[in-house]
Amino acid sequence: MASIKLTSKRQATFPAEVCRQLGVCPGDSLELTAIRHDSEMVWILKPAKQLRPSWLGRLRQYVTPSHEPWSREHHGAAATRAMAEESGK
């Protein structure tokens, strides 16, 4: 049986085998549920449901970082240049 020691800040370290069986990694959230079993309080521990990122959030992998801050004026000027290039002016 695995045991967990609580620190003075109420933090705990779970054994690696328990984390593997739960399918959790550092940074994941766990959900605790209390139930009564044979007149004793028992806690059920399971991984919290993770919200899946929206399709828009998945596009983040294709973004290249810009070294210039974005501004409406800069964006407008770039769009104007692009349209001028396309029209051949």
N, CA, C and O atoms as a CHARMM CRD file, in Angstrom:
* protein
*
  356
    1    1 MET  N      0.84300  -1.17200   0.00000 PROA 1      0.00000
    2    1 MET  CA     0.00000   0.00000   0.00000 PROA 1      0.00000
    3    1 MET  C      0.89000   1.23700   0.00000 PROA 1      0.00000
    4    1 MET  O      1.85800   1.31900   0.75600 PROA 1      0.00000
    5    2 ALA  N      0.55100   2.20000  -0.85700 PROA 2      0.00000
    6    2 ALA  CA     1.30300   3.44400  -0.95100 PROA 2      0.00000
    7    2 ALA  C      0.82600   4.42200   0.11400 PROA 2      0.00000
    8    2 ALA  O     -0.34900   4.43000   0.48100 PROA 2      0.00000
    9    3 SER  N      1.73500   5.23800   0.60100 PROA 3      0.00000
   10    3 SER  CA     1.35000   6.27100   1.55900 PROA 3      0.00000
   11    3 SER  C      1.84800   7.62200   1.04800 PROA 3      0.00000
   12    3 SER  O      2.79400   7.70100   0.26400 PROA 3      0.00000
   13    4 ILE  N      1.19100   8.67000   1.50900 PROA 4      0.00000
   14    4 ILE  CA     1.50400  10.02700   1.08200 PROA 4      0.00000
   15    4 ILE  C      1.71000  10.87100   2.32900 PROA 4      0.00000
   16    4 ILE  O      0.90800  10.81500   3.26100 PROA 4      0.00000
   17    5 LYS  N      2.78100  11.65100   2.34900 PROA 5      0.00000
   18    5 LYS  CA     3.05600  12.53200   3.47000 PROA 5      0.00000
   19    5 LYS  C      2.69300  13.95700   3.07000 PROA 5      0.00000
   20    5 LYS  O      3.05200  14.42000   1.98800 PROA 5      0.00000
   21    6 LEU  N      1.98100  14.63900   3.94900 PROA 6      0.00000
   22    6 LEU  CA     1.54900  16.01100   3.70900 PROA 6      0.00000
   23    6 LEU  C      2.57400  16.96500   4.31100 PROA 6      0.00000
   24    6 LEU  O      3.02200  16.76900   5.44100 PROA 6      0.00000
   25    7 THR  N      2.94800  18.01300   3.54500 PROA 7      0.00000
   26    7 THR  CA     3.89600  19.00600   4.06100 PROA 7      0.00000
   27    7 THR  C      3.14300  20.04500   4.88900 PROA 7      0.00000
   28    7 THR  O      1.91700  20.00000   4.99300 PROA 7      0.00000
   29    8 SER  N      3.88600  20.97700   5.47300 PROA 8      0.00000
   30    8 SER  CA     3.26200  22.02700   6.28000 PROA 8      0.00000
   31    8 SER  C      2.37400  22.94700   5.43400 PROA 8      0.00000
   32    8 SER  O      1.50000  23.63100   5.96600 PROA 8      0.00000
   33    9 LYS  N      2.59800  22.96200   4.12500 PROA 9      0.00000
   34    9 LYS  CA     1.76800  23.76300   3.21600 PROA 9      0.00000
   35    9 LYS  C      0.65400  22.92900   2.58400 PROA 9      0.00000
   36    9 LYS  O      0.05600  23.33700   1.58800 PROA 9      0.00000
   37   10 ARG  N      0.38100  21.77000   3.16000 PROA 10     0.00000
   38   10 ARG  CA    -0.66300  20.84200   2.68400 PROA 10     0.00000
   39   10 ARG  C     -0.38900  20.34200   1.26500 PROA 10     0.00000
   40   10 ARG  O     -1.32100  20.07700   0.50600 PROA 10     0.00000
   41   11 GLN  N      0.87600  20.21600   0.91500 PROA 11     0.00000
   42   11 GLN  CA     1.23900  19.67600  -0.38300 PROA 11     0.00000
   43   11 GLN  C      1.61100  18.21600  -0.21600 PROA 11     0.00000
   44   11 GLN  O      2.11600  17.80300   0.82800 PROA 11     0.00000
   45   12 ALA  N      1.35400  17.43700  -1.26900 PROA 12     0.00000
   46   12 ALA  CA     1.63700  16.01100  -1.20100 PROA 12     0.00000
   47   12 ALA  C      2.35600  15.56900  -2.46400 PROA 12     0.00000
   48   12 ALA  O      2.14900  16.13300  -3.53800 PROA 12     0.00000
   49   13 THR  N      3.19000  14.56900  -2.32900 PROA 13     0.00000
   50   13 THR  CA     3.85600  13.95800  -3.47200 PROA 13     0.00000
   51   13 THR  C      3.30200  12.54900  -3.62000 PROA 13     0.00000
   52   13 THR  O      3.37100  11.73600  -2.69800 PROA 13     0.00000
   53   14 PHE  N      2.75000  12.27600  -4.79900 PROA 14     0.00000
   54   14 PHE  CA     2.19400  10.95800  -5.05400 PROA 14     0.00000
   55   14 PHE  C      3.27500  10.04700  -5.61600 PROA 14     0.00000
   56   14 PHE  O      4.10600  10.49100  -6.40900 PROA 14     0.00000
   57   15 PRO  N      3.27400   8.78700  -5.21800 PROA 15     0.00000
   58   15 PRO  CA     4.23400   7.85000  -5.79400 PROA 15     0.00000
   59   15 PRO  C      4.05500   7.75000  -7.30900 PROA 15     0.00000
   60   15 PRO  O      2.94200   7.87800  -7.81900 PROA 15     0.00000
   61   16 ALA  N      5.15300   7.52200  -8.01800 PROA 16     0.00000
   62   16 ALA  CA     5.12300   7.45900  -9.47600 PROA 16     0.00000
   63   16 ALA  C      4.13200   6.40700  -9.96700 PROA 16     0.00000
   64   16 ALA  O      3.43400   6.63600 -10.95400 PROA 16     0.00000
   65   17 GLU  N      4.06200   5.28200  -9.30600 PROA 17     0.00000
   66   17 GLU  CA     3.15300   4.20400  -9.73600 PROA 17     0.00000
   67   17 GLU  C      1.68900   4.64700  -9.64500 PROA 17     0.00000
   68   17 GLU  O      0.88100   4.31100 -10.51100 PROA 17     0.00000
   69   18 VAL  N      1.35300   5.39400  -8.60100 PROA 18     0.00000
   70   18 VAL  CA    -0.02200   5.88800  -8.44700 PROA 18     0.00000
   71   18 VAL  C     -0.34200   6.86200  -9.57900 PROA 18     0.00000
   72   18 VAL  O     -1.42800   6.80700 -10.15600 PROA 18     0.00000
   73   19 CYS  N      0.59100   7.74700  -9.89600 PROA 19     0.00000
   74   19 CYS  CA     0.37700   8.69600 -10.99400 PROA 19     0.00000
   75   19 CYS  C      0.22500   7.97600 -12.32300 PROA 19     0.00000
   76   19 CYS  O     -0.60800   8.35500 -13.14600 PROA 19     0.00000
   77   20 ARG  N      1.02400   6.94200 -12.53300 PROA 20     0.00000
   78   20 ARG  CA     0.90700   6.15800 -13.76500 PROA 20     0.00000
   79   20 ARG  C     -0.46300   5.50300 -13.85700 PROA 20     0.00000
   80   20 ARG  O     -1.09100   5.52500 -14.91600 PROA 20     0.00000
   81   21 GLN  N     -0.93000   4.92100 -12.75800 PROA 21     0.00000
   82   21 GLN  CA    -2.23200   4.24800 -12.76400 PROA 21     0.00000
   83   21 GLN  C     -3.37800   5.24100 -12.96000 PROA 21     0.00000
   84   21 GLN  O     -4.38200   4.91600 -13.59400 PROA 21     0.00000
   85   22 LEU  N     -3.22800   6.44400 -12.41800 PROA 22     0.00000
   86   22 LEU  CA    -4.25500   7.47100 -12.60100 PROA 22     0.00000
   87   22 LEU  C     -4.16000   8.12000 -13.97400 PROA 22     0.00000
   88   22 LEU  O     -5.12300   8.72700 -14.44500 PROA 22     0.00000
   89   23 GLY  N     -3.00400   7.99600 -14.61700 PROA 23     0.00000
   90   23 GLY  CA    -2.79300   8.62800 -15.91200 PROA 23     0.00000
   91   23 GLY  C     -2.62200  10.12900 -15.81100 PROA 23     0.00000
   92   23 GLY  O     -3.06300  10.87300 -16.68700 PROA 23     0.00000
   93   24 VAL  N     -1.97700  10.57700 -14.73400 PROA 24     0.00000
   94   24 VAL  CA    -1.77800  12.01100 -14.53400 PROA 24     0.00000
   95   24 VAL  C     -0.29300  12.36200 -14.59200 PROA 24     0.00000
   96   24 VAL  O      0.57400  11.52400 -14.34300 PROA 24     0.00000
   97   25 CYS  N     -0.02600  13.62100 -14.92700 PROA 25     0.00000
   98   25 CYS  CA     1.33000  14.15600 -15.02600 PROA 25     0.00000
   99   25 CYS  C      1.39800  15.42900 -14.19800 PROA 25     0.00000
  100   25 CYS  O      0.36200  15.95000 -13.78600 PROA 25     0.00000
  101   26 PRO  N      2.60900  15.94300 -13.94300 PROA 26     0.00000
  102   26 PRO  CA     2.71400  17.20400 -13.21800 PROA 26     0.00000
  103   26 PRO  C      1.89200  18.30000 -13.89400 PROA 26     0.00000
  104   26 PRO  O      1.93400  18.45300 -15.11500 PROA 26     0.00000
  105   27 GLY  N      1.15300  19.05100 -13.10000 PROA 27     0.00000
  106   27 GLY  CA     0.31600  20.12000 -13.61900 PROA 27     0.00000
  107   27 GLY  C     -1.13300  19.71500 -13.83800 PROA 27     0.00000
  108   27 GLY  O     -2.00000  20.57900 -13.96900 PROA 27     0.00000
  109   28 ASP  N     -1.41400  18.40400 -13.88100 PROA 28     0.00000
  110   28 ASP  CA    -2.79100  17.93900 -14.04100 PROA 28     0.00000
  111   28 ASP  C     -3.56400  18.16100 -12.74700 PROA 28     0.00000
  112   28 ASP  O     -2.97600  18.24400 -11.66900 PROA 28     0.00000
  113   29 SER  N     -4.87700  18.25400 -12.86200 PROA 29     0.00000
  114   29 SER  CA    -5.73900  18.42300 -11.69200 PROA 29     0.00000
  115   29 SER  C     -6.38400  17.09300 -11.32500 PROA 29     0.00000
  116   29 SER  O     -6.65800  16.25600 -12.18500 PROA 29     0.00000
  117   30 LEU  N     -6.61700  16.91900 -10.04100 PROA 30     0.00000
  118   30 LEU  CA    -7.27700  15.72400  -9.53100 PROA 30     0.00000
  119   30 LEU  C     -8.58700  16.12500  -8.87600 PROA 30     0.00000
  120   30 LEU  O     -8.69900  17.21400  -8.31200 PROA 30     0.00000
  121   31 GLU  N     -9.56100  15.25900  -8.95100 PROA 31     0.00000
  122   31 GLU  CA   -10.87900  15.50700  -8.36900 PROA 31     0.00000
  123   31 GLU  C    -11.07300  14.56800  -7.18100 PROA 31     0.00000
  124   31 GLU  O    -10.84900  13.36300  -7.28800 PROA 31     0.00000
  125   32 LEU  N    -11.48800  15.12700  -6.05700 PROA 32     0.00000
  126   32 LEU  CA   -11.73500  14.34500  -4.84300 PROA 32     0.00000
  127   32 LEU  C    -13.23400  14.29700  -4.57800 PROA 32     0.00000
  128   32 LEU  O    -13.92100  15.31600  -4.65900 PROA 32     0.00000
  129   33 THR  N    -13.73500  13.11000  -4.26200 PROA 33     0.00000
  130   33 THR  CA   -15.14500  12.93100  -3.92600 PROA 33     0.00000
  131   33 THR  C    -15.22800  12.13100  -2.63300 PROA 33     0.00000
  132   33 THR  O    -14.61200  11.07200  -2.51200 PROA 33     0.00000
  133   34 ALA  N    -15.98700  12.63800  -1.67100 PROA 34     0.00000
  134   34 ALA  CA   -16.14800  11.94900  -0.38800 PROA 34     0.00000
  135   34 ALA  C    -17.39900  11.07500  -0.43000 PROA 34     0.00000
  136   34 ALA  O    -18.46100  11.51300  -0.87000 PROA 34     0.00000
  137   35 ILE  N    -17.25700   9.82700   0.03700 PROA 35     0.00000
  138   35 ILE  CA   -18.40900   8.92600   0.17300 PROA 35     0.00000
  139   35 ILE  C    -18.32400   8.24400   1.53200 PROA 35     0.00000
  140   35 ILE  O    -17.24600   8.13400   2.11600 PROA 35     0.00000
  141   36 ARG  N    -19.45800   7.79400   2.02200 PROA 36     0.00000
  142   36 ARG  CA   -19.47900   7.06000   3.28200 PROA 36     0.00000
  143   36 ARG  C    -19.55400   5.57500   2.96400 PROA 36     0.00000
  144   36 ARG  O    -20.42300   5.13100   2.21400 PROA 36     0.00000
  145   37 HSD  N    -18.63200   4.81200   3.54400 PROA 37     0.00000
  146   37 HSD  CA   -18.57600   3.37100   3.32300 PROA 37     0.00000
  147   37 HSD  C    -18.39800   2.68700   4.67400 PROA 37     0.00000
  148   37 HSD  O    -17.39900   2.90500   5.35900 PROA 37     0.00000
  149   38 ASP  N    -19.34800   1.87600   5.04800 PROA 38     0.00000
  150   38 ASP  CA   -19.30600   1.17700   6.34900 PROA 38     0.00000
  151   38 ASP  C    -19.05300   2.14600   7.49900 PROA 38     0.00000
  152   38 ASP  O    -18.16900   1.92200   8.32600 PROA 38     0.00000
  153   39 SER  N    -19.82600   3.21500   7.54300 PROA 39     0.00000
  154   39 SER  CA   -19.76000   4.26000   8.56800 PROA 39     0.00000
  155   39 SER  C    -18.40200   4.95500   8.64300 PROA 39     0.00000
  156   39 SER  O    -18.05000   5.52800   9.67400 PROA 39     0.00000
  157   40 GLU  N    -17.64800   4.90300   7.56100 PROA 40     0.00000
  158   40 GLU  CA   -16.34500   5.55800   7.51100 PROA 40     0.00000
  159   40 GLU  C    -16.30100   6.44600   6.25900 PROA 40     0.00000
  160   40 GLU  O    -16.81200   6.06100   5.20700 PROA 40     0.00000
  161   41 MET  N    -15.69400   7.62200   6.37400 PROA 41     0.00000
  162   41 MET  CA   -15.56700   8.51700   5.23500 PROA 41     0.00000
  163   41 MET  C    -14.40700   8.04700   4.37100 PROA 41     0.00000
  164   41 MET  O    -13.28800   7.87700   4.85400 PROA 41     0.00000
  165   42 VAL  N    -14.68400   7.83700   3.08500 PROA 42     0.00000
  166   42 VAL  CA   -13.67600   7.38500   2.12700 PROA 42     0.00000
  167   42 VAL  C    -13.62700   8.40900   1.00000 PROA 42     0.00000
  168   42 VAL  O    -14.66100   8.91300   0.56100 PROA 42     0.00000
  169   43 TRP  N    -12.43100   8.70700   0.54100 PROA 43     0.00000
  170   43 TRP  CA   -12.25200   9.68500  -0.53600 PROA 43     0.00000
  171   43 TRP  C    -11.88300   8.97000  -1.82100 PROA 43     0.00000
  172   43 TRP  O    -11.01300   8.09900  -1.84200 PROA 43     0.00000
  173   44 ILE  N    -12.56300   9.35600  -2.89800 PROA 44     0.00000
  174   44 ILE  CA   -12.26900   8.82100  -4.22600 PROA 44     0.00000
  175   44 ILE  C    -11.46000   9.87500  -4.96800 PROA 44     0.00000
  176   44 ILE  O    -11.83800  11.04600  -5.01100 PROA 44     0.00000
  177   45 LEU  N    -10.36000   9.45600  -5.54400 PROA 45     0.00000
  178   45 LEU  CA    -9.45400  10.34300  -6.24800 PROA 45     0.00000
  179   45 LEU  C     -9.44000   9.95200  -7.71900 PROA 45     0.00000
  180   45 LEU  O     -9.20300   8.79100  -8.05300 PROA 45     0.00000
  181   46 LYS  N     -9.69500  10.92300  -8.60400 PROA 46     0.00000
  182   46 LYS  CA    -9.64400  10.63100 -10.03900 PROA 46     0.00000
  183   46 LYS  C     -9.19300  11.88000 -10.78000 PROA 46     0.00000
  184   46 LYS  O     -9.32600  12.99200 -10.26900 PROA 46     0.00000
  185   47 PRO  N     -8.65700  11.69700 -11.99200 PROA 47     0.00000
  186   47 PRO  CA    -8.24000  12.87200 -12.77100 PROA 47     0.00000
  187   47 PRO  C     -9.43900  13.76000 -13.07500 PROA 47     0.00000
  188   47 PRO  O    -10.51800  13.26900 -13.40600 PROA 47     0.00000
  189   48 ALA  N     -9.24300  15.06300 -12.96000 PROA 48     0.00000
  190   48 ALA  CA   -10.30700  16.00800 -13.30100 PROA 48     0.00000
  191   48 ALA  C    -10.45100  16.03600 -14.81400 PROA 48     0.00000
  192   48 ALA  O     -9.47800  15.85000 -15.54500 PROA 48     0.00000
  193   49 LYS  N    -11.66100  16.26600 -15.27100 PROA 49     0.00000
  194   49 LYS  CA   -11.90000  16.33700 -16.70700 PROA 49     0.00000
  195   49 LYS  C    -11.21000  17.57700 -17.24900 PROA 49     0.00000
  196   49 LYS  O    -11.43300  18.68800 -16.76800 PROA 49     0.00000
  197   50 GLN  N    -10.38000  17.37600 -18.24100 PROA 50     0.00000
  198   50 GLN  CA    -9.66300  18.48400 -18.86100 PROA 50     0.00000
  199   50 GLN  C    -10.48500  18.99700 -20.03600 PROA 50     0.00000
  200   50 GLN  O    -10.98000  18.21800 -20.84900 PROA 50     0.00000
  201   51 LEU  N    -10.62300  20.30400 -20.11400 PROA 51     0.00000
  202   51 LEU  CA   -11.30800  20.89300 -21.25300 PROA 51     0.00000
  203   51 LEU  C    -10.38700  20.82000 -22.46000 PROA 51     0.00000
  204   51 LEU  O     -9.21600  21.19600 -22.39500 PROA 51     0.00000
  205   52 ARG  N    -10.93200  20.33400 -23.54600 PROA 52     0.00000
  206   52 ARG  CA   -10.13900  20.26300 -24.77000 PROA 52     0.00000
  207   52 ARG  C    -10.10600  21.64400 -25.40200 PROA 52     0.00000
  208   52 ARG  O    -11.12900  22.32800 -25.45500 PROA 52     0.00000
  209   53 PRO  N     -8.94700  22.05800 -25.88000 PROA 53     0.00000
  210   53 PRO  CA    -8.88200  23.37800 -26.50300 PROA 53     0.00000
  211   53 PRO  C     -9.75000  23.41800 -27.75500 PROA 53     0.00000
  212   53 PRO  O     -9.91100  22.41600 -28.45100 PROA 53     0.00000
  213   54 SER  N    -10.29700  24.57700 -28.02200 PROA 54     0.00000
  214   54 SER  CA   -11.12000  24.74200 -29.21300 PROA 54     0.00000
  215   54 SER  C    -10.24200  24.63600 -30.44900 PROA 54     0.00000
  216   54 SER  O     -9.01600  24.66700 -30.34900 PROA 54     0.00000
  217   55 TRP  N    -10.85800  24.51300 -31.59500 PROA 55     0.00000
  218   55 TRP  CA   -10.09000  24.42600 -32.83800 PROA 55     0.00000
  219   55 TRP  C     -9.24900  25.67500 -33.03500 PROA 55     0.00000
  220   55 TRP  O     -8.16500  25.61300 -33.61500 PROA 55     0.00000
  221   56 LEU  N     -9.74600  26.81500 -32.55200 PROA 56     0.00000
  222   56 LEU  CA    -8.99800  28.05600 -32.69400 PROA 56     0.00000
  223   56 LEU  C     -7.71800  28.00500 -31.85700 PROA 56     0.00000
  224   56 LEU  O     -6.66500  28.46700 -32.29500 PROA 56     0.00000
  225   57 GLY  N     -7.81600  27.44200 -30.65400 PROA 57     0.00000
  226   57 GLY  CA    -6.64400  27.31700 -29.79700 PROA 57     0.00000
  227   57 GLY  C     -5.59800  26.39100 -30.39000 PROA 57     0.00000
  228   57 GLY  O     -4.40600  26.56100 -30.13400 PROA 57     0.00000
  229   58 ARG  N     -6.02600  25.41200 -31.18000 PROA 58     0.00000
  230   58 ARG  CA    -5.07200  24.48900 -31.80100 PROA 58     0.00000
  231   58 ARG  C     -4.26400  25.16000 -32.90400 PROA 58     0.00000
  232   58 ARG  O     -3.20800  24.65700 -33.28600 PROA 58     0.00000
  233   59 LEU  N     -4.74600  26.29400 -33.42300 PROA 59     0.00000
  234   59 LEU  CA    -4.00800  27.00700 -34.47000 PROA 59     0.00000
  235   59 LEU  C     -2.75700  27.67800 -33.92300 PROA 59     0.00000
  236   59 LEU  O     -1.89000  28.10100 -34.68700 PROA 59     0.00000
  237   60 ARG  N     -2.66300  27.77400 -32.60200 PROA 60     0.00000
  238   60 ARG  CA    -1.52800  28.44700 -31.97900 PROA 60     0.00000
  239   60 ARG  C     -0.19500  27.82700 -32.40500 PROA 60     0.00000
  240   60 ARG  O      0.82400  28.51800 -32.43900 PROA 60     0.00000
  241   61 GLN  N     -0.19400  26.54000 -32.72600 PROA 61     0.00000
  242   61 GLN  CA     1.04700  25.87800 -33.11300 PROA 61     0.00000
  243   61 GLN  C      1.61300  26.41900 -34.42900 PROA 61     0.00000
  244   61 GLN  O      2.80000  26.24600 -34.70500 PROA 61     0.00000
  245   62 TYR  N      0.77800  27.06900 -35.24000 PROA 62     0.00000
  246   62 TYR  CA     1.22200  27.59100 -36.52400 PROA 62     0.00000
  247   62 TYR  C      1.64500  29.05600 -36.46300 PROA 62     0.00000
  248   62 TYR  O      2.08400  29.61700 -37.46700 PROA 62     0.00000
  249   63 VAL  N      1.51900  29.66600 -35.31200 PROA 63     0.00000
  250   63 VAL  CA     1.85400  31.08300 -35.17100 PROA 63     0.00000
  251   63 VAL  C      3.35700  31.22600 -35.00600 PROA 63     0.00000
  252   63 VAL  O      3.98700  30.50800 -34.23000 PROA 63     0.00000
  253   64 THR  N      3.91300  32.16300 -35.74700 PROA 64     0.00000
  254   64 THR  CA     5.33300  32.47300 -35.56600 PROA 64     0.00000
  255   64 THR  C      5.42400  33.75700 -34.75100 PROA 64     0.00000
  256   64 THR  O      4.68600  34.70600 -35.01300 PROA 64     0.00000
  257   65 PRO  N      6.30400  33.79900 -33.78600 PROA 65     0.00000
  258   65 PRO  CA     6.39100  34.98300 -32.93800 PROA 65     0.00000
  259   65 PRO  C      6.87800  36.19600 -33.73200 PROA 65     0.00000
  260   65 PRO  O      7.76600  36.07700 -34.57600 PROA 65     0.00000
  261   66 SER  N      6.30400  37.33300 -33.46300 PROA 66     0.00000
  262   66 SER  CA     6.68600  38.58400 -34.10500 PROA 66     0.00000
  263   66 SER  C      7.57400  39.35900 -33.15400 PROA 66     0.00000
  264   66 SER  O      7.37100  39.35500 -31.94000 PROA 66     0.00000
  265   67 HSD  N      8.55300  40.01700 -33.72600 PROA 67     0.00000
  266   67 HSD  CA     9.45200  40.81900 -32.89200 PROA 67     0.00000
  267   67 HSD  C      8.96700  42.26100 -32.79000 PROA 67     0.00000
  268   67 HSD  O      9.53900  43.06700 -32.05600 PROA 67     0.00000
  269   68 GLU  N      7.89600  42.58300 -33.54300 PROA 68     0.00000
  270   68 GLU  CA     7.33600  43.92000 -33.51000 PROA 68     0.00000
  271   68 GLU  C      5.96600  43.87300 -32.84400 PROA 68     0.00000
  272   68 GLU  O      5.20300  42.93300 -33.06700 PROA 68     0.00000
  273   69 PRO  N      5.64800  44.87200 -32.02900 PROA 69     0.00000
  274   69 PRO  CA     4.30900  44.90200 -31.44100 PROA 69     0.00000
  275   69 PRO  C      3.26000  45.16700 -32.52800 PROA 69     0.00000
  276   69 PRO  O      3.51500  45.90000 -33.48300 PROA 69     0.00000
  277   70 TRP  N      2.10300  44.57200 -32.37100 PROA 70     0.00000
  278   70 TRP  CA     1.03200  44.75400 -33.35000 PROA 70     0.00000
  279   70 TRP  C      0.33500  46.07300 -33.09400 PROA 70     0.00000
  280   70 TRP  O      0.06200  46.42800 -31.94800 PROA 70     0.00000
  281   71 SER  N      0.04600  46.79900 -34.16500 PROA 71     0.00000
  282   71 SER  CA    -0.74600  48.01500 -34.04400 PROA 71     0.00000
  283   71 SER  C     -1.67700  48.08900 -35.23400 PROA 71     0.00000
  284   71 SER  O     -1.39500  47.51100 -36.28400 PROA 71     0.00000
  285   72 ARG  N     -2.77600  48.79100 -35.08200 PROA 72     0.00000
  286   72 ARG  CA    -3.75300  48.93900 -36.16700 PROA 72     0.00000
  287   72 ARG  C     -3.11400  49.66600 -37.35200 PROA 72     0.00000
  288   72 ARG  O     -3.35700  49.31400 -38.50600 PROA 72     0.00000
  289   73 GLU  N     -2.29800  50.68200 -37.06200 PROA 73     0.00000
  290   73 GLU  CA    -1.65500  51.44400 -38.12400 PROA 73     0.00000
  291   73 GLU  C     -0.69700  50.56500 -38.92100 PROA 73     0.00000
  292   73 GLU  O     -0.69000  50.60300 -40.15100 PROA 73     0.00000
  293   74 HSD  N      0.10500  49.78100 -38.22200 PROA 74     0.00000
  294   74 HSD  CA     1.06500  48.89300 -38.88700 PROA 74     0.00000
  295   74 HSD  C      0.33400  47.85700 -39.72400 PROA 74     0.00000
  296   74 HSD  O      0.72700  47.58000 -40.85700 PROA 74     0.00000
  297   75 HSD  N     -0.71600  47.29000 -39.17800 PROA 75     0.00000
  298   75 HSD  CA    -1.49300  46.27600 -39.89600 PROA 75     0.00000
  299   75 HSD  C     -2.14600  46.89300 -41.13300 PROA 75     0.00000
  300   75 HSD  O     -2.14000  46.28400 -42.20200 PROA 75     0.00000
  301   76 GLY  N     -2.71100  48.09900 -40.99500 PROA 76     0.00000
  302   76 GLY  CA    -3.34800  48.77400 -42.12600 PROA 76     0.00000
  303   76 GLY  C     -2.35500  49.09400 -43.22700 PROA 76     0.00000
  304   76 GLY  O     -2.65300  48.93300 -44.41100 PROA 76     0.00000
  305   77 ALA  N     -1.16900  49.55000 -42.83100 PROA 77     0.00000
  306   77 ALA  CA    -0.14100  49.87500 -43.81300 PROA 77     0.00000
  307   77 ALA  C      0.32700  48.61700 -44.54100 PROA 77     0.00000
  308   77 ALA  O      0.54000  48.64800 -45.75300 PROA 77     0.00000
  309   78 ALA  N      0.48700  47.51800 -43.81800 PROA 78     0.00000
  310   78 ALA  CA     0.90500  46.26000 -44.43900 PROA 78     0.00000
  311   78 ALA  C     -0.16500  45.75100 -45.39900 PROA 78     0.00000
  312   78 ALA  O      0.15900  45.24300 -46.47300 PROA 78     0.00000
  313   79 ALA  N     -1.43100  45.88200 -45.02700 PROA 79     0.00000
  314   79 ALA  CA    -2.52500  45.43400 -45.89700 PROA 79     0.00000
  315   79 ALA  C     -2.58100  46.30300 -47.15400 PROA 79     0.00000
  316   79 ALA  O     -2.81800  45.79300 -48.24900 PROA 79     0.00000
  317   80 THR  N     -2.36900  47.58800 -47.00500 PROA 80     0.00000
  318   80 THR  CA    -2.37400  48.50000 -48.15900 PROA 80     0.00000
  319   80 THR  C     -1.23900  48.14900 -49.11500 PROA 80     0.00000
  320   80 THR  O     -1.44400  48.11400 -50.32800 PROA 80     0.00000
  321   81 ARG  N     -0.03100  47.88600 -48.57700 PROA 81     0.00000
  322   81 ARG  CA     1.10100  47.49500 -49.42600 PROA 81     0.00000
  323   81 ARG  C      0.81000  46.19700 -50.16000 PROA 81     0.00000
  324   81 ARG  O      1.11200  46.08000 -51.34800 PROA 81     0.00000
  325   82 ALA  N      0.22800  45.21800 -49.47000 PROA 82     0.00000
  326   82 ALA  CA    -0.07100  43.92600 -50.09400 PROA 82     0.00000
  327   82 ALA  C     -1.08600  44.08500 -51.22700 PROA 82     0.00000
  328   82 ALA  O     -0.93300  43.47000 -52.28300 PROA 82     0.00000
  329   83 MET  N     -2.11000  44.89700 -51.01900 PROA 83     0.00000
  330   83 MET  CA    -3.10800  45.10400 -52.06600 PROA 83     0.00000
  331   83 MET  C     -2.50800  45.83500 -53.24900 PROA 83     0.00000
  332   83 MET  O     -2.85600  45.54600 -54.39400 PROA 83     0.00000
  333   84 ALA  N     -1.59900  46.79000 -52.99200 PROA 84     0.00000
  334   84 ALA  CA    -0.93800  47.51700 -54.07800 PROA 84     0.00000
  335   84 ALA  C     -0.06000  46.57900 -54.89200 PROA 84     0.00000
  336   84 ALA  O     -0.02100  46.66900 -56.11900 PROA 84     0.00000
  337   85 GLU  N      0.65100  45.67300 -54.20800 PROA 85     0.00000
  338   85 GLU  CA     1.49500  44.70300 -54.91000 PROA 85     0.00000
  339   85 GLU  C      0.66400  43.76400 -55.77100 PROA 85     0.00000
  340   85 GLU  O      1.06300  43.42700 -56.88600 PROA 85     0.00000
  341   86 GLU  N     -0.48400  43.34200 -55.26400 PROA 86     0.00000
  342   86 GLU  CA    -1.34600  42.43800 -56.01900 PROA 86     0.00000
  343   86 GLU  C     -1.92300  43.11600 -57.25700 PROA 86     0.00000
  344   86 GLU  O     -2.09100  42.48000 -58.29800 PROA 86     0.00000
  345   87 SER  N     -2.22200  44.40000 -57.14200 PROA 87     0.00000
  346   87 SER  CA    -2.83000  45.10500 -58.28400 PROA 87     0.00000
  347   87 SER  C     -1.76800  45.59000 -59.26600 PROA 87     0.00000
  348   87 SER  O     -2.10600  46.05700 -60.35400 PROA 87     0.00000
  349   88 GLY  N     -0.48500  45.48800 -58.90000 PROA 88     0.00000
  350   88 GLY  CA     0.60300  45.85500 -59.79700 PROA 88     0.00000
  351   88 GLY  C      0.94600  47.32500 -59.78300 PROA 88     0.00000
  352   88 GLY  O      1.61700  47.79600 -60.70200 PROA 88     0.00000
  353   89 LYS  N      0.52400  48.05900 -58.79900 PROA 89     0.00000
  354   89 LYS  CA     0.79900  49.49900 -58.70500 PROA 89     0.00000
  355   89 LYS  C      2.07900  49.76400 -57.96200 PROA 89     0.00000
  356   89 LYS  O      2.46500  50.92000 -57.79000 PROA 89     0.00000
